[in-house]
């Protein structure tokens, strides 16, 4: 069974890929541009998802040390931070692929 954190991690992986491909579509580049955007998006997706997973694991071990009411507050804050990180990953994928497209094409 998968958890909500796994779903958020998958979103964090997919968002940079989608925004990088959208950026290449907007730039109207050919197949090479799409391939380059996919590579950039994959690299960013792996890095962002790995970072989110690592921070989540570390935060979860620290959260378990506190009382139940604090655990709930910290967990909510962690999920909110994860959503902000996903939005950041989305914009990062768009920005980095746009810069790469301008430099290469």
C-alpha positions as CSV (number, residue, x, y, z in Angstrom):
1,X,0.0,0.0,0.0
2,X,1.3,3.4,-0.9
3,X,1.1,6.5,1.2
4,X,0.3,10.1,0.5
5,X,4.0,10.9,0.8
6,X,4.7,8.4,-2.0
7,X,2.1,10.2,-4.2
8,X,3.6,13.6,-3.4
9,X,7.1,12.2,-4.3
10,X,5.8,10.9,-7.6
11,X,4.3,14.4,-8.3
12,X,7.6,16.0,-7.4
13,X,9.3,13.7,-9.9
14,X,6.7,14.3,-12.7
15,X,6.3,18.1,-12.4
16,X,9.7,19.1,-13.8
17,X,9.4,16.7,-16.6
18,X,6.0,18.0,-17.6
19,X,7.0,21.7,-17.4
20,X,10.2,21.1,-19.3
21,X,8.3,19.4,-22.1
22,X,5.8,22.3,-22.1
23,X,8.6,24.7,-22.3
24,X,10.0,23.0,-25.3
25,X,6.6,23.0,-26.9
26,X,6.3,26.7,-26.3
27,X,9.8,27.3,-27.8
28,X,8.7,25.3,-30.9
29,X,11.9,23.2,-31.1
30,X,12.1,19.9,-33.0
31,X,12.6,16.4,-31.8
32,X,16.1,17.3,-30.5
33,X,14.6,20.0,-28.3
34,X,12.0,17.7,-26.9
35,X,14.7,15.1,-26.1
36,X,16.9,17.6,-24.4
37,X,13.9,18.9,-22.4
38,X,13.0,15.4,-21.4
39,X,16.6,14.8,-20.2
40,X,16.6,18.1,-18.3
41,X,13.2,17.3,-16.8
42,X,14.3,13.8,-15.8
43,X,17.4,15.0,-14.1
44,X,15.6,17.7,-12.2
45,X,12.7,15.3,-11.3
46,X,15.1,12.8,-9.8
47,X,17.0,15.4,-7.9
48,X,13.8,17.1,-6.5
49,X,12.2,13.7,-5.6
50,X,15.3,12.5,-3.9
51,X,15.6,15.7,-1.9
52,X,12.0,15.5,-0.9
53,X,12.3,11.9,0.1
54,X,15.5,12.5,2.1
55,X,14.1,15.5,3.9
56,X,10.9,13.8,4.6
57,X,12.6,10.7,6.1
58,X,14.8,12.9,8.3
59,X,11.9,15.1,9.4
60,X,9.8,12.1,10.2
61,X,12.5,10.7,12.6
62,X,12.6,14.1,14.4
63,X,8.8,14.4,14.5
64,X,8.4,11.1,16.2
65,X,10.3,12.4,19.3
66,X,7.6,14.9,20.2
67,X,4.2,14.6,21.7
68,X,1.2,13.6,19.6
69,X,-0.2,17.1,19.3
70,X,3.1,18.5,18.1
71,X,3.5,15.5,15.8
72,X,0.3,16.4,14.1
73,X,1.3,20.1,13.7
74,X,4.7,19.2,12.4
75,X,3.3,16.6,10.0
76,X,0.9,19.2,8.5
77,X,3.8,21.6,8.1
78,X,5.9,19.0,6.4
79,X,3.1,18.2,3.9
80,X,2.6,21.9,3.3
81,X,6.4,22.3,2.7
82,X,6.2,19.3,0.3
83,X,3.5,21.0,-1.7
84,X,5.6,24.1,-1.9
85,X,8.6,22.1,-3.0
86,X,6.5,20.5,-5.8
87,X,5.4,23.9,-7.1
88,X,9.1,25.0,-6.9
89,X,10.0,21.9,-8.9
90,X,7.4,22.7,-11.5
91,X,8.8,26.2,-12.0
92,X,12.4,25.0,-11.9
93,X,11.8,22.5,-14.7
94,X,10.2,25.3,-16.8
95,X,13.0,27.8,-16.1
96,X,16.0,25.5,-16.6
97,X,14.6,24.0,-19.8
98,X,13.9,27.5,-21.1
99,X,17.5,28.5,-20.4
100,X,18.9,25.4,-22.0
101,X,16.7,25.9,-25.1
102,X,17.9,29.5,-25.5
103,X,21.5,28.4,-25.1
104,X,21.4,25.4,-27.4
105,X,18.9,26.4,-30.1
